[in-house]
Amino acid sequence: MADFSHLLPTQFILYGDDGYDSHVVRLLLEEKQLSYELALIQDERPEEIAELNPYGTLPILVGRDITLYELTVIFEYLEERHGAGKLLPITPKERANVRQLAWRLQSDWLRLGKILLTHSDSFDKQSALRAKKSLSDSLITLSPIFTKQEYFLSDEFGWCDVLLAPLLWRLPSMNIKLPSELCKPLIEYQKRLFNRSSFKNSLKSLPNYLDKHSE
C-alpha cells in the first residue's frame, strides 16, 4: 500500500479520469484553493486503484490520512475540513435545503447526463434518445429560474453549481444545443460558471480537453 504520510493537511492526490465525477472533484479542490496532484487515469487502471478503492471506481481523493471515493462524501469532507470557499449556507435549514436540491439534481439531470456520457461499448441508443429529450426539455423548461439569482437558486456560488458546471460543459458532447431564445437565462448562467477562475483551472490539467469542448 502506498504511503501518503508525506502530504500536508492541505495537499491531496486525485486519481481521476476526464469524466464528469472527476471534474466535480477538481472543481471542488479549486474552489477550496487546495493543493493537489492529478494522477490522470486514461486507459488501463494501475493495481493501486484496487488497493485504494474496493469498487475500482474513479475519482479517488487521497490525503495524508484519508482515502475517499464517493462524490458526496468527498464534498462533505472538504466542506467540513477546509474553511475556504464554503459551498453550503450558514444555517442548518438552508444547508438541508441545498443538500436536498443537490440530491434532486443528481437524481434527475445528472442521471440523464451520465446515460448520454456512457462509454461507447455499453451505449444504449434508445435509452440515450429518451435521456437526451428528457434532459433537453427539462433544461429549456427550467431556464427561467436563472433570471432571479446569480447562481442556482442562490445569490452565492455553492454545491449545486459545482455539480451543474461540469454537466453543462459537457452538453456539446451529449449533442445538446440549447435554443438561444428560449434558454437565454441558462446560457448566461453557463457563462458565469465557465468564467470563474476555479472552473478554468479545473480544465488545465487535462491535455487538449479545453479545445475539444470549445469547438
Backbone hydrogen bonds, N-H to C=O, Kabsch-Sander energy under -0.5 kcal/mol:
donor,donor_aa,acceptor,acceptor_aa,energy
4,F,2,A,-0.6
7,L,4,F,-1.8
11,Q,8,L,-2.1
12,F,35,S,-1.7
13,I,62,V,-2.5
14,L,37,E,-2.8
15,Y,13,I,-0.6
15,Y,60,I,-2.8
16,G,14,L,-0.8
16,G,39,A,-1.6
23,H,19,G,-1.7
24,V,20,Y,-2.1
25,V,21,D,-1.8
26,R,22,S,-2.3
27,L,23,H,-2.5
28,L,24,V,-2.3
29,L,25,V,-2.6
30,E,26,R,-2.2
31,E,27,L,-2.7
32,K,28,L,-2.2
33,Q,30,E,-1.0
34,L,29,L,-2.6
35,S,10,T,-1.4
37,E,12,F,-2.2
39,A,14,L,-2.9
39,A,37,E,-0.7
40,L,38,L,-1.1
41,I,16,G,-3.2
42,Q,40,L,-0.6
49,I,46,P,-1.6
50,A,46,P,-0.5
50,A,47,E,-0.8
51,E,47,E,-1.1
52,L,48,E,-2.0
53,N,49,I,-2.6
56,G,53,N,-1.6
60,I,15,Y,-2.2
61,L,68,L,-2.9
62,V,13,I,-2.9
62,V,60,I,-0.6
63,G,66,I,-3.3
68,L,61,L,-2.7
74,I,70,E,-2.7
75,F,71,L,-2.2
76,E,72,T,-2.8
77,Y,73,V,-2.5
78,L,74,I,-2.4
79,E,75,F,-2.8
80,E,76,E,-2.2
81,R,77,Y,-2.8
82,H,78,L,-2.0
83,G,81,R,-0.5
95,R,91,T,-2.6
96,A,92,P,-2.4
97,N,93,K,-2.0
98,V,94,E,-2.2
99,R,95,R,-2.6
100,Q,96,A,-2.1
101,L,97,N,-2.3
102,A,98,V,-2.8
103,W,99,R,-2.1
104,R,100,Q,-2.1
105,L,101,L,-2.4
106,Q,102,A,-2.4
107,S,103,W,-2.1
108,D,104,R,-2.0
110,L,105,L,-2.8
112,L,108,D,-2.0
113,G,109,W,-2.5
114,K,110,L,-2.2
115,I,111,R,-1.3
116,L,112,L,-1.7
117,L,113,G,-1.5
118,T,115,I,-1.0
122,S,119,H,-2.1
123,F,120,S,-1.1
125,K,123,F,-0.7
128,A,124,D,-2.5
129,L,125,K,-2.4
130,R,126,Q,-2.1
131,A,127,S,-2.6
132,K,128,A,-2.8
133,K,129,L,-2.1
134,S,130,R,-2.4
135,L,131,A,-2.9
136,S,132,K,-2.5
137,D,133,K,-2.7
138,S,134,S,-2.1
139,L,135,L,-2.5
140,I,136,S,-2.3
141,T,137,D,-2.5
142,L,138,S,-2.3
143,S,139,L,-0.7
143,S,140,I,-0.6
145,I,142,L,-1.7
146,F,143,S,-2.0
147,T,144,P,-1.9
148,K,145,I,-0.6
149,Q,145,I,-0.5
151,Y,154,S,-2.6
153,L,151,Y,-1.0
154,S,151,Y,-1.0
159,W,87,L,-2.0
162,V,158,G,-1.8
163,L,159,W,-1.8
164,L,160,C,-2.0
165,A,161,D,-2.6
167,L,163,L,-0.6
168,L,164,L,-3.0
169,W,165,A,-2.2
170,R,166,P,-0.8
170,R,167,L,-0.8
171,L,168,L,-1.3
174,M,170,R,-1.2
174,M,171,L,-0.7
175,N,172,P,-1.5
176,I,171,L,-2.4
177,K,175,N,-0.6
178,L,176,I,-0.5
183,C,179,P,-2.3
184,K,181,E,-0.5
187,I,183,C,-2.8
188,E,184,K,-2.4
189,Y,185,P,-1.9
190,Q,186,L,-2.5
191,K,187,I,-1.9
192,R,188,E,-1.9
193,L,189,Y,-2.1
194,F,190,Q,-3.0
195,N,191,K,-1.6
196,R,193,L,-1.3
200,K,196,R,-2.2
201,N,197,S,-2.5
202,S,198,S,-1.5
203,L,199,F,-0.6
203,L,200,K,-1.2
204,K,200,K,-0.7
204,K,201,N,-0.5
205,S,201,N,-0.5
206,L,203,L,-1.6
209,Y,206,L,-1.7
210,L,206,L,-0.6
212,K,208,N,-2.1
213,H,209,Y,-1.7
214,S,211,D,-1.0
